[in-house]
Amino acid sequence: EMPLDQLAQAANVDLLPPVTDHARPPVDEDALAQAAALLAGAKAPMIFIGGGAVESGEAVQALAEMLQAPVIANRTGRGILSDRHYLSMTQLAGHRLWASADVVLAVGTRLQPPRMNWGTDDDLKIIHLDIDPVEIKRIATPDVAIVGDAQDIMPALVDAVGKLAPGRASREDELAAVQGGVHEMLLDRLGPQMAWIKVLREALDDDGIFVDELTQVGYVSRVAMPVYRPRSFLTSAYQGTLGCGLATAIGAKIANPDRQVLSINGDGGFMYNVQELATAVK
């Protein structure tokens, strides 16, 4: 924080030179081939997505349908594959399926919850695709690392797997049972919060923007709020930023004036940025 008297002072400063954009790294064809072979040969593949896959929804869906692989969305990945699709799973359902997965493709995500909390068997193969080479190996080294933009690599991976993978029987009934079990568990343990989630979802258009916060309904929304479009579930993600909800929602509405924006706040979090109501009016 800065004292108010200092904020009002003037000073001469030297501006930093502009930051140049880094060129996208070329696709590593060897790593791509390894990933395609692992996925094509997997008995129980899984796809785990984060915000880095936000522009790759079509390719994610195509690969998931080809492999009949459940797509587990981290908070920032919600809506990349619509929750109306039977392969779209929340993290709670993903946790139940994790033990049976033999090959996991992580796209645009730190893969933090599974790596740090869910455990990994010696036989589990992990393919990690991320634009940041540091993130790929930050928690653990994957079996196959692919550095690059998911927009470039996912379509190429779909093509490569398509040449190797035979057709697979639908897992719709199996996965619907898993999702149904999770939903019943949530209703049993978090009935009041689930009632709020139901009403809020009914009030929102499909492209309505939901902004979570560090409050009970916000926590439950991460695993219970159906999300149908990319960039329609806004969250502070793993940073856990108390008080971000109201200001984020105002910014989302300014950027998307024709879309509904709904912000969930607790009393403490709301008071962090209550002054931004003046910004909204202006």
Secondary structure as GFF3:
##gff-version 3
##sequence-region A 1 282
A	DSSP	alpha_helix	4	7	.	.	.	ID=ss1
A	DSSP	alpha_helix	29	41	.	.	.	ID=ss2
A	DSSP	beta_strand	45	49	.	.	.	ID=ss3
A	DSSP	three_ten_helix	51	53	.	.	.	ID=ss4
A	DSSP	alpha_helix	57	67	.	.	.	ID=ss5
A	DSSP	beta_strand	71	73	.	.	.	ID=ss6
A	DSSP	three_ten_helix	75	77	.	.	.	ID=ss7
A	DSSP	beta_strand	88	89	.	.	.	ID=ss8
A	DSSP	alpha_helix	91	98	.	.	.	ID=ss9
A	DSSP	beta_strand	103	107	.	.	.	ID=ss10
A	DSSP	alpha_helix	112	113	.	.	.	ID=ss11
A	DSSP	pi_helix	114	118	.	.	.	ID=ss12
A	DSSP	beta_strand	125	130	.	.	.	ID=ss13
A	DSSP	alpha_helix	133	136	.	.	.	ID=ss14
A	DSSP	beta_strand	144	147	.	.	.	ID=ss15
A	DSSP	alpha_helix	150	162	.	.	.	ID=ss16
A	DSSP	alpha_helix	172	189	.	.	.	ID=ss17
A	DSSP	alpha_helix	191	203	.	.	.	ID=ss18
A	DSSP	beta_strand	209	211	.	.	.	ID=ss19
A	DSSP	alpha_helix	216	224	.	.	.	ID=ss20
A	DSSP	beta_strand	233	234	.	.	.	ID=ss21
A	DSSP	three_ten_helix	237	239	.	.	.	ID=ss22
A	DSSP	alpha_helix	244	255	.	.	.	ID=ss23
A	DSSP	beta_strand	261	263	.	.	.	ID=ss24
A	DSSP	alpha_helix	267	272	.	.	.	ID=ss25
A	DSSP	alpha_helix	276	281	.	.	.	ID=ss26
###
